Amino acid sequence: QVQLVESGGGLVRPGGSLRLSCAASGFKFEDYYMSWVRQSPGKGLEWISYIRFSGDTVSYAESVKGRFTLSRDNGKRSLLLQMNSLRVDDTAVYYCARSLFRVAGVYFDHWGQGTPVTVSS
Amino acid sequence: IVLTQSPGTLSLSPGEGATLTCRASETIRSNYLAWYQQRPGQAPRLLISAASNRANGIPDRFTGSGSGTDFTLTISRLEPEDFAVYFCQQYGGSPTFGQGTKVDI
């Protein structure tokens, strides 16, 4: 069955960096887009980035563009989110999600359990 | 595209029906609208895609309908496990989510 396991969350100071990982199993990883979606009490659910099958195309939400970098390693079946210049409002639970692309956007058919990120001084 | 869900909270009893609404600030291309269920302490789960297509393993008491800017999720007979928060999400462009409707006992 599809499994997505996130790791790398934690407490970081404003301006700091964090790297999130997602380990995928139970499906052919390279056949799917993959995304990160975050959830905070104040802002609800927010899509932040998706990456195409081979990693040649990546899209970001405006709120993280220029600060976050999404990549994938199909050989290791893993998804990586490098988060730099973190701000207090980046505090959220971060979910890795298998994604289905339609014309201009994606939706999410399987989700991991999430990893919490807290940005605080 | 901004999605507005109503009501914020729906207080119902098991066996009753529920109607949840999602309104978009502009027409959603090809009715690319999904619904998710989120139980406490769990990740969201896909229920419906393309406004009305039930995802694998989703019971037929969940029905999605609507087009353009107005969409509805109907739960015909609430089971105890259906008391949760429901989100709509559009993927006609850069993905956005509604703020959620809590279905409460």
Contacts between the chains, C-beta under 8 A, distances in Angstrom:
chain1	res1	chain2	res2	distance
A	44	B	87	7.7
A	44	B	97	6.1
A	44	B	98	7.9
A	44	B	99	5.2
A	44	B	100	6.4
A	45	B	44	7.1
A	45	B	87	5.9
A	45	B	89	7.4
A	45	B	97	4.1
A	45	B	100	7.8
A	46	B	97	7.0
A	47	B	89	8.0
A	47	B	94	7.4
A	47	B	95	4.1
A	47	B	96	7.2
A	47	B	97	7.4
A	59	B	94	7.5
A	61	B	94	7.0
A	95	B	43	5.8
A	95	B	44	7.7
A	100	B	49	7.5
A	102	B	30	7.2
A	102	B	32	5.5
A	102	B	50	8.0
A	102	B	91	5.8
A	103	B	29	6.6
A	103	B	30	6.8
A	103	B	32	7.4
A	103	B	92	7.4
A	104	B	29	6.8
A	104	B	91	7.7
A	104	B	92	6.4
A	104	B	93	5.0
A	104	B	94	7.8
A	105	B	32	6.4
A	105	B	90	7.3
A	105	B	91	3.4
A	105	B	92	5.9
A	105	B	93	5.4
A	105	B	94	6.4
A	105	B	95	5.0
A	106	B	91	5.7
A	106	B	95	6.0
A	107	B	32	7.4
A	107	B	34	4.4
A	107	B	46	7.2
A	107	B	49	5.7
A	107	B	89	6.2
A	107	B	91	4.6
A	107	B	95	7.1
A	108	B	34	7.7
A	108	B	36	7.7
A	108	B	44	7.4
A	108	B	46	6.4
A	108	B	89	7.7
A	109	B	46	5.0
A	109	B	49	7.7
A	109	B	55	6.6
A	110	B	46	7.6
A	111	B	43	3.9
A	111	B	44	5.7
A	111	B	45	7.3
A	112	B	43	6.5
A	113	B	42	7.7
A	113	B	43	5.7
A	114	B	43	5.9
